[in-house]
Amino acid sequence: MIHDNFVFAEKQYQFLEKATPSDSMPKTFEGNRNISSDAYWWCSGFYPGTLLYIYEYTKKPLILNEAKKRLALLDTVKYYTKNHDLGFMMFCSFGNAYRLTKDSAYKKVILQSSKSLATRYRPDARVIQSWEVSDDGLRNKKNGFVGPVIIDNMMNLEMLEWSSQHSADKSFANIAETHANTTIKNHFRPDYSSYHVLDYDLKTGEVLKKVTAQGYADSSAWSRGQGWALYGYTMMYRFTKNPVYLKQAQEIAKFILNNPHLPADKIPYWDFDAPNIPNALRDASAASIYASALLELGQYTSGKEKQNYVDVAKTILTSLSSPKYRAELGKNGGYLLMHSVGSIPHNGEIDVPLTYADYYFLEALLRYQKWYL
């Protein structure tokens, strides 16, 4: 199954390359047409990152060359300070590029990106602010945010931790761990499900509101958000070996895996509390994130617990590899997976392919091969 998926990915991404302008990044395939973005869209790093995963498996130079071309488009993003997504944009891309090539120029990009991300840290509130409050988008007009922090932000801490390990600047790790600790304190409900957005008073650290932007309701468990939390705390344990982070990841996993609304094929509905379950849309992107995170969590646990994580991840990967979720060759705009959900409340990217679904799907396949075969 792993080999088949990478052979398919190599061929399929040739279609995606041809469908994407040379000065752009793929975004989605919607209305029977490919839609691209500039380098500053939060998902811009996933396409070169996915290419690098395909290269890691196939060792095909042409794939690496295409990844390098797209990385060049991202280079100036290392100075971007207007949101928290630098980790998604720059570590999924340049992080993998440095890991595979050891090109010192890529390391410099990562370290500068971490400096830019660190400017988002608000020391009085002990968090990294996610969005600009001056953003006139629907999310801020509707909610009147002061200092919004979203659960997705946990994913961007990986770049900060890595940068502390690979430089003399330990402030990056201090910021990452402080943010993670504040998020544990405030972002989770008693059942370890996560709110999507918390709004902080940036001077006092008081939580002003707990709401959603992409989930069904403020009180619901948005499926991809639970994945960001699971992956984020598992990753934080990797870097710190702090047992608090491991316990948090284990409890989040319990919420997801024991949820009565998790379907048998383990591909979640877009929100665990969507009102039209079992007819609600599934989210392949959330499933891909779950699979990759559970495989890593299995590395830090043992016995039946570990086996459960690995078994569920395998079920997810098998489901995503089936015709129900994996596209036909030459179809789906060149993307691997169908049926992801961006944001139903914003009527955007609904039941379409998404770059990060492909990225975490291939990451999970590589992790399974490395750790469990």
MARBA-623335 format. One record per atom (N, C-alpha, C): x, y, z. Coordinates in steps of 0.2 Angstrom, whole numbers, plus 5000, padded with zeros to 4 digits. Example, Ala and Ser with C-alpha at 12.3 -4.5 7.8 and 13.67 -1.06 7.14 Angstrom:
2
506649725039/506249785039/506649845039/506449895035/506849955036/506450005039/
//
This chain:
373
500449945000/500050005000/500450065000/501050065004/501450125004/501750134997/502050084995/502350094988/501850114983/501250084983/500750104978/500550174978/500550204985/500350274985/500950324983/501550304984/502050344982/502150344974/502050284971/502050284964/501550324961/500950324964/500350364962/500550434963/500750454969/500950524971/501450554966/501950514964/502450544959/502050564952/501650514950/501350534944/500750584944/500450584950/499850634951/500150704951/500650704955/500950774956/501250804950/501350764945/501550794938/500950834935/500350804936/499750844934/499650904938/499750904944/499750964948/500251014947/500850994945/501351044943/501151074937/500951044932/500751074925/500151124926/499751104931/499151144932/499251204937/499851214939/500051274944/500551314941/500351384940/500751434937/501451434940/501951444937/502651444939/502851494945/502351544945/502451594951/502051584957/501651524957/501151514962/501251454965/500751444970/500751374974/500051344973/499951284973/499351254973/498951264979/498251274978/497851284984/497251234985/496851224979/496351174979/496151164972/495651124971/495351104965/494551114966/494251164963/493551174965/493251204959/492651184958/492251204952/492551174945/492851124946/493251084940/493851134937/494151174942/494751204940/495251214946/495851214944/496351224949/496451294951/496451304958/496551364961/497251374964/497551424963/498251434966/498251494971/498851504974/498951554979/499551584978/499751644981/500351664982/500751634987/501351654988/501751624993/501551645000/501151695001/500951715008/500351685011/500051645007/499451605009/499651555014/499351535019/499551495025/499751425023/499451405017/499651335015/500251335010/500551385009/501051385003/501651335004/501751315010/502351275011/502151195010/501551185010/501351115009/501551075003/501451114997/501651084991/502351064990/502851114991/503551094991/503651034996/503351045002/503450995007/503250925005/502650925001/502450854999/502850834993/503150874989/503650854984/504250824987/504450854993/505050824996/504950754999/504250745002/504150675004/504150624998/503850644993/503850604987/504650594985/505050644985/505750634983/506050584988/505950594995/506250555000/506050484998/505550464996/505350394994/505650374988/505550414983/505750394976/506450404974/506750454977/507450484975/507450504968/506950534965/506950554958/507150634958/507750644955/507950714955/507550764952/507050744947/506650794944/506150824950/505950774954/505450794959/505850844964/506450834966/506850874970/506950944967/507050944960/507151004956/506451054957/505951014956/505251054956/505151084963/505351044968/505251074975/505751134976/506351124973/506851184974/506551244971/506251244965/505951294961/505451334966/504951294969/504451314973/504751344979/505251314982/505551344988/505851414987/506051424981/506351494979/505751544980/505151524978/504551574979/504451594986/504651544990/504451554997/504951595001/505551604998/506151635002/505951695006/505651745003/505551805006/505051805012/504651745012/504151735018/504551735024/505151725024/505551715031/505551785035/505351835032/505351905035/504551915037/504151875035/503451895036/503251885044/502851935046/502651945053/501951955055/501551945050/500851965050/500351915053/500651855053/500251795057/500651745059/500351695062/500751645066/500951585061/500751585055/500851525051/501551515048/502051545050/502651535048/502951465048/502651425053/502851355054/502651315048/501951325047/501651285041/502051305035/502151375034/502351395027/503151375026/503551385032/504251375031/504551315034/504251285039/504551225041/504351155038/503751155035/503451105031/503851095025/504151155023/504451165016/505251165017/505551215020/506251215021/506451175026/506051155031/506251105036/506451035033/505951015029/506050955025/506650955020/506751015017/507251025012/507951025016/507951055022/508651045025/508750975028/508250945030/508250875033/508550825028/508350835021/508550795016/509150815012/509350875012/509950895008/510450925012/510350945019/510850975023/511151035020/510751075016/511051135013/510951195018/511551225020/511551265025/511051335024/510951345017/510551405016/509851395018/509651325018/508951315020/508951325028/509451305031/509451315039/509351395041/509751435037/509751505038/508951535037/508651505032/507951525031/507551505037/507651445039/507251425045/507351465051/507951485053/508151525058/507851595058/507851625052/507551685051/506851685052/506551635049/505751625050/505551615057/505951585061/505851585068/505951655072/506351695069/506451755072/505851795070/505551785064/504951825062/504351805066/504251735067/503751705071/503751735078/504351735081/504451755088/504151825089/504151865084/503851935085/503151935087/502851875086/502051875087/501951855095/502551845098/502451825105/502251885109/501751875114/501451925118/501651905125/502151935128/502451905135/501951915140/501551965140/501051975146/500551925146/500351905140/499751855140/500051785139/500751775138/501151715137/500851675132/500751705126/500451665120/500751695114/500751665108/500951685102/500251705099/500151775097/499551795094/499451765087/498951735085/498851705079/498651755073/498151795074/497951835069/498051915070/498051955065/498052025066/497352045068/497252095073/496652115075/496352165070/496852195066/496652235060/496352205054/496452135054/496152105048/495452115048/495152135042/494452155041/494052095038/494352035039/494051975037/493451955041/493051905039/492451895043/492551875050/493051835051/493251805058/493351865063/493651915061/493751975066/493152025066/492852035060/492252075060/491652045065/491651985064/491051945068/491251945075/491851935077/491951925084/492351985088/492552025084/492852085087/493452065092/493952025089/494451995093/494952055095/495252035101/495852085104/496452045103/496551985105/497151945104/496951875103/496751855097/496551795095/497151745095/497051685098/497451625097/497051565095/497351535090/496951475088/497351405089/496951355090/497351295092/497851265086/497751295080/498151275075/498851295076/498951345081/499551375082/500051325085/499751275088/500251225091/500751195086/500451195080/500951165075/501551205073/501451275074/502051315072/502551315077/502451285083/502951275088/503551235086/503451185082/503951145080/504551175077/504451225073/504951265070/505351305075/505051325080/505351365086/505851315090/505551255092/505951205095/506551185091/506451175085/506951155081/507551205080/507351265080/507751325079/508251335085/507951315091/508351315097/508851265097/508651205095/509051145095/509651165090/509551195085/510051205080/510351275080/510351315085/510651375086/510751385093/511051445095/511251465102/510651505105/510151515101/509551555104/509051505107/509051505114/508551465117/507851495118/507851565117/507251595118/506651565113/506851535108/506351505103/505951455107/506351405110/506051355114/505651375120/505951435123/505551455129/504851485127/504851515121/504251545119/503751485117/503951435114/503551375112/503251345118/503651335123/503451295129/502951345133/503151405133/502651445137/501951445133/501951455127/501351455123/500951385124/501351335124/501051265125/500751265132/501051285137/500851285143/500151325144/500151385142/499551425142/499051395138/499151365133/498651335129/498351275133/498751235136/498451175140/497951205146/498151265149/497851295154/497151315152/497051345146/496451385144/496051355138/496451315134/496051295127/495651235127/495651195133/495351135133/494751125138/494351085136/493751075140/493951015144/493450995149/493650945154/493750875150/493350865144/493450805141/494050805136/494450855136/495050865132/494950885125/494350895123/494250925117/494451005117/494551025111/494851095111/494351145108/494351205111/494051265107/494451275101/494151315096/494551335091/494951395092/494551445094/494851515095/494751545102/495351565105/495251595112/495451675110/495151715113/495351785113/495651815120/496251835119/496551855126/496551935126/496551955132/496752025134/497552015134/497852055129/498552045129/498952075134/498652115138/499052145144/498952105150/498352075151/498252045158/498251965157/498251945151/498151865149/497451835151/497051885152/496351855154/496051835147/495651775148/495351745142/494651785141/494551815136/493951865135/493351825132/493551775127/493051735124/493351665122/492851615121/493051555118/492551535113/492851545106/492351535101/492651495095/492251495089/492551455084/492551495078/492951485073/492951515066/492751465061/493051405062/492951355056/492451295059/492351285065/491951235067/491151245067/490751195069/490051205069/489851255074/490051255080/489851305085/490451315090/490351375094/490851385099/491051335103/490551295105/490651235110/490751165107/490751165100/490851105097/491651085096/491751025094/492450995093/492550995086/492851045083/493051045076/493550995075/493450955070/493850895069/494650905068/494750955063/495450965062/495751005067/495451045071/495751075077/495951025082/495550965083/495750915088/496450885085/496450875078/497050855075/497650895077/497550965076/498151005077/498351005084/497950995089/498050985096/498450915097/498250865095/498550795096/499250795093/499350825087/499950825084/500450875087/500150925089/500550975092/500850955099/500450925103/500750905110/501150845109/501050795105/501450745103/502150765101/502150815097/502750845094/503150885100/502750915104/503150955110/503450905114/503150845115/503450795119/504150765116/504150765110/504750745106/505350785108/505150855108/505750895109/505950905116/505450905121/505550925128/505550865132/505250805131/505150745135/504850765142/504450825141/504050845147/503350795147/503350765153/502750715153/502050745153/502050815155/501450845154/501150845147/501650855142/501450855135/501250785133/501550735135/501350675133/500650655136/500550675142/499850655145/499350695141/499450755139/498950795135/498850765129/499350745125/499250705119/498850645120/498950605125/498650545126/497850555128/497750605132/497050625133/496650655127/496950685123/496650715117/496550655112/496950605112/496850545108/496250505111/496250505117/495650465120/494950505118/494950565118/494350605116/494150585108/494650585104/494550575097/494350495096/494750455099/494650385097/494050355100/493850375106/493350355109/492650385108/492750435103/492150475102/491550435098/490950435101/490450395097/490350415090/490550475088/490450505082/490950495077/491550455079/492050435075/491850375070/491750385064/491550325060/492050265060/491750215058/492150145058/492750155054/492750185048/493350195044/493850245047/493650275052/494050325056/494250395052/493850405047/493850465044/493350515047/493550565051/493050595055/492550645050/491950655053/491550705051/491950775052/491750825048/492150885048/492050925055/491550905059/491550925066/491150865070/491450855076/491150795080/490450805082/490250875082/489650895084/489150915078/489350905072/488950925066/488250895067/487750945066/487050925067/486750865063/487050855057/486750805052/487150745051/487550725057/487850665057/487350605057/487350555053/487950535049/487950555042/487550605040/487650635033/488050695033/488450715038/488950765038/489550745033/489850805030/490450795026/490950765031/491350725027/492050695031/492550745029/493150745033/493650785032/494350745032/494550725026/495150685025/495750725027/495750785028/496350825030/496450805038/495850805041/495950795048/496150725050/495950675045/496150605046/496850595045/497150635040/497850625038/498250655044/498050705047/498450735053/498350685059/497750655060/497650605065/498150545064/498250525058/498650465057/499350475058/499650535056/500350555057/500450565064/500050595068/500150605075/500050545079/499650495078/499550435081/500150395080/500450395075/501050355073/501650375078/501650445078/502250465083/502050455090/501450465092/501250445099/501350375101/501250335096/501450265097/502150255099/502650295097/503350295098/503450305105/503050345109/503150365116/502750325121/502350275118/501950235123/502050155121/501750115125/501850045124/501250005125/501349935124/500749895125/500149905121/499549895124/498949895121/498849965118/499050015122/498950085120/499250105114/499950085114/500350095107/499950055102/499749995103/499449955097/498849985095/498450015099/497850045097/497950105093/498450145095/498650205090/498850185083/499250135083/499550115077/498950075073/498550045076/498050005072/497550065069/497350115073/496950165071/497250205065/497850215066/498250255060/498250205054/498350145055/498350095049/497650095046/497150095050/496450095047/496350165043/496550215046/496450285042/496850285035/497450255035/497850255029/497550205024/497250155027/496950105022/496350135019/495950175023/495350205021/495550265016/496050305017/496250355013/496450335006/496750275006/497050245000/496550204996/495950204998/495350174995/495050224990/494650194985/494350234979/493850284982/493650274988/493150324992/493550394993/494150394994/494550454996/495150464992/495450414989/495950434984/495750444977/496050494974/495750514967/496050464962/495750464956/495950424951/496550464947/496950424944/497550464941/497350514936/497650574936/497450624931/496850664933/496450644938/495850674941/496050714947/495450754949/495550784956/496050844956/496150874950/496650924949/497350904950/497550844951/498150824952/498350814960/497850824964/497950814971/497750734973/498050714978/497950644980/497350624983/497150664988/496550644991/495950694990/495350664990/494750694989/494450704996/493850744996/493450755002/493750785008/494050845008/494250885014/493850945014/493850975020/493351025022/493851085024/493851145021/494151195023/493751235029/493251275027/492851305032/492151315030/491751275032/491051275031/490751345033/490851375039/490551435041/490751495036/491351485033/491551535028/491351515021/491051465020/490851435013/491451435009/491951405012/492651405008/492951335008/493151305002/493451245002/493051185005/492451175002/492051125005/492051065001/492251005004/492250945000/492650944994/493250964995/493750974990/494450944992/494950944987/495650924989/495950984992/496450964997/496751025000/497550995001/497951045000/498651025000/498950995007/498651015012/498850985019/498650915020/498050895017/497850825017/498350785014/498550805008/499050765005/499750755009/499950815011/500550825015/500550775021/500050775025/500050735031/499950665030/499550645024/499450575022/500150545020/500550585016/501250555014/501650555020/501650605024/502050595030/501950535035/501250525035/501050465039/501250395036/501250395029/501450335026/502250325027/502650375027/503350375028/503450355035/503150385040/503150365047/503050285048/502450265045/502350195046/502850155043/503150165038/503650125035/504350125039/504450185042/505050195046/505050165052/504450165056/504350145063/504050075064/503650055059/503249995060/503249945055/503749945050/503849895046/504549865047/
//
